[in-house]
Amino acid sequence: MITVENEWLQVDIESHGAELRRVKHKKNGLDYMWTGDNKYWGRVSPVLFPIVGRLKDDQYQIDGQTYQMSQHGFLRDVEFKLLEQTATNAAFVFESAGRFSDVYPYEFKAIIRYMLQEDSLIVHWEIVNENEKEMHFSIGAHPAFKIPLLESETIEDYHIHFTPAEDMSVMEYELQNSLLHEKGKVDDIGMLPLTHSLFANDALVYSNIDKITLVSNKSSYGVEVMFKNFPFVGIWSKYIEEDGSIAPFVCIEPWYGVADTYDTVGDFKEKFGVNTLKPRETFQTEYNIKFK
């Protein structure tokens, strides 16, 4: 476990998956991340690569070859090396080196950086195409935030606020049997109350959103996740069918990619939301979490 900290925050990152595991706010004493309890969901903030969500029949094709891959890909389960570290920053690197050629026909290098800036954590990704051909991929975040933050609150004391991208229409999608279905354009999106039944049908997925705030109506504690220019964002919690409740966390997931659509033909190069990276070039992006 690697720790970085400043005057406001103490952040723990695990080298396995380069996964953010804990954020403690030094000013208010609160822990903001889900604990990773296997009773509900054993992860905290995995990085999704080279797919986001599930493939239809857990398979895809590239250049006539069929490959098998389970939900969210494999990067969340590999061991990263610590590339560099300062008091407030840490960077981790993983190089494929032929280890996944049976499930993904591209060689790549992934660098994940965590950088503190006052009461915010910046997460920066770099994906390097180490092939002499175009590389196709998706990448996504999956941070789970503890809800409620105070023992005196309940999940239903919280709400989600959306900030749409300027001059762009918000599209809403739903997952059915883990595959993506388009619901249509959203004319008015602003505040969404958090309820136990909100995720009864799985995740909520939107396009053309720049920022999501998850905050308490009572205490004003919460998080603000900023991800300008990300094409998709998912919101999810584990729905508990036995009592109609949700687990004590909510995930806000900025994505460059999305699950397969129900009518996909399986060609990865033509997959909805897939990214294309030219030979030897580098994809870079970042998102910012402000802990309020």
N, C-alpha and C positions, 0 to 999 in steps of 0.2 A: 504494500500500500504506500502510495506517494502522497504527501501532504504539502499543500501550498496555502499560504495565508497572508492576510494583510490586516489593517486596523478593523475591518468590518467582518470579514468572513474567514472561516477555516474550512478547507475543501480537501476531501480524501478521494483519490483516484486509484483504482486497482489496475495493475498491469495486464491482468487477464481481460481481454477485450477492450483495454484502455477505457474502462467503464467508471464513470462518476458514481461514487457510492454514498457520499455524505456531504452535506453543506450545513455548517453551524454558523448562525449569525451571532457575532460576539456582542452586539449592542443589545439585542433582546433575548438572547439565550435560546432561541428556537432552532430545532432541527427541521429542515425543509424537505428533505428527500424521504421517500418511502424506504422502509427498512429491508425490503427483499425477503420478507417472510414467505416461505414456500406454501403456507396455508392458502394464500391467494395467488401470488406471483413471485417467483424467486429471483427476479432481476430488479435492477434499480434504474439504469439508464444505458441500455445496450445501443451500440452503433449498428445499424442495419445496412448490410452490403453483401453481395452485389445486387440483391433484390430487396424491395420493401413490400411487406405483406406476403401473400401466398400466390404461387403460380397455379394455374389450372392443371389439375392432376399432378401437381408438384413436379412438373417437367416443362422444358422449353427446347427449342431447336435453334441452332446456329449453323449455317452453311450445310444443311442436310443432316447434321449430327444431333441426336437427342441426348439431353443431359437431365439428371435428376437433381432437384434442390429443394430443401424444406423451407418453411416459412422464414422470412427475414434473412436468409443467407447464412454465411459462416463466420464473418469477421468478428462477431460478438463472442465467439468461442475460441479465439486464437490468443496466443501469448505475445504481447507487444514488448519491445525493448524500450527502455527509457533513453530518449534521444538527447534531451537536455533538461536542466532544471535550475530555476532560481527560486528565491523566496516566494514569489507571487505567480510564477509560470511553470508549467511542465509540458513537455512534448514527448509523444510516444510514436514509435515507428514499427511497421510490420511489412516485410517483403515476402511476396508469395513464393518465389523461387521454385516453381513447379509443383508445389505441395497440393494444389487444388485443380490440377489440369484435368482430372477425371470428372469434375463437376462444373468447371468454369474455364473456358479455353483462352484465357488471357492472363498475362503476367502483369503485376502491378505492385506499386508501393503505396502504402497508406500512412499518412502522418496525421495524428490527432493532437491538437494543442489546447490546453486549458490556461486561460489568462485572466487574472483578477484585475478589476478596475473598480475601486471603491466597493459599493455593495452589489456589484454585478460580476457575473462569470461569462466570459466570452469563450465559446467553443469553436475552434477553427479546424476545418478539414482540408487535407490535400490528398488527391488521388493522382498518382503518376502512371501514365500508360507506358509500360516498358516493352511494348511490342512495335513491330514495323507495320502494323495494320491498325485500323480503327478499333477502338474498344467500346463496348456497350455495357452500361451499368446503371444501377440506381443506388442511392445512399439516403439514409434517414436517421433521425434522432428518435429516442423513445424514453425521455426522462419522466419518471413518476414522482409526483409531488404529494407529500403527506397531507391528507385532508381528513378531519379538521386539524388545525395547528394547535388549538387550545382545547383542553379537556372540557371546558364549559360550553364549547360549540358543537354543532352537529354538521354533517355533510350539507344539509339543506339550508344552512346559514351562509353558504357560498354561492357565488355566481361567476359565470364566464362572460367576459366582454371581448368582442371582436373589433379589430381595426382593419377594415378592408384596404386593399391596395387602391391608390388613386386611379380614377378613370378606367377601372376594370370591373367587369361583372363577377360577382361571387357565384361559383357553382357549388352545389351540394351533391354529395354522393352517399350511398349507403352500401354496407357490406351485407351480402346474402350468401351464406355458406362460404364465407371468407373471400368471395369474389365481388368485384366492384360493379355497382349499378348506378347510373346517373339519375338523380332525382330532378335536376333542373336548376334554373337560375333562381337566386335568392334576391328578391327586390329590396328587402329591408332586414339587415342583420345587425344586431347591436348587442343586447344583453340576453344571456341564456341562464335561467335559474338552474342550479345543480340539484337534481332529484335522484332518488334511488332507482327510478325506472328509466333514466335517460339513456343508459347503455344496454338496455334489455335485448336489443337487436345487434349488438356489437359496437364498433367504433363509429363515430361521426367523422366525415371527411369533407374538406372544403378546399377549393382552389382560390387563389387571388386574395389571400389574407396576409397582412404584414405583421400583425401583432395580436397576441391573445393575453388577456389578464385574467387570472384566477384569484379572486379576493373574497375575504369575509365581509358580510354585511354588518357584522357587529364590531369587529376589532380593526378592520382595514389591513390586517396581515394577509400576505399572499405573494404571488409571483407574477412577473410580467415577462413574457417570452417574445422577443423581437426577432423576426426572420425575414426581412425584406427580400423580395425576389424569389423566395422559395415557391415553387409551383403548387405545392399541396401542404396541408396540415391535417393530422388526425388527432382526435380527442377520444380517450378511451379510459375505462376502468373495468375491472372484472365484475361482471354481474353474477350475483349469487342466487340461483334459481330457487333454492330451498326456502328462502325467506323474502325474496324480491328486493334485496338490498344490493349495494355495491361495496367493493373493498375500500378500505380507508386510504385511497390514493386516487389521483387523476393524472393521466399522462397527457402532455401537450407535445405533439410530435411533428416538427418541421421535416418535410420530405422533399427530396429530389427523386421522385418515383412513387409508384403506387401499386397496389395489388392488381393482378390480372382482371380484365373485364370478363364478364360471363361469356361473351361471344368471341374471345380471342382465338386466333388460329395457332398460337404458340410460337411464332417466329419472333425471337427475342429482339432482333434488329428493328422490328416494327411494333414492338410492345408499347402500349399507351403509357406515356410519361417517361420512357427510357431516355438516357443521356448518351451522347456519342462524343468520344474523345479522340482526337487525331493522334497519330503515332508520335510517341515521345513527348507528348504535351501533358500539362498538369491542370486538373480541375481544382478550383479553390472556392470555398464559401465558408460562412460562419453564421452563427446565431448567438444571441445574447440573452441571458437570464438575469433579471433584476429581482433581488429578494427584498420584499417590502415588509 
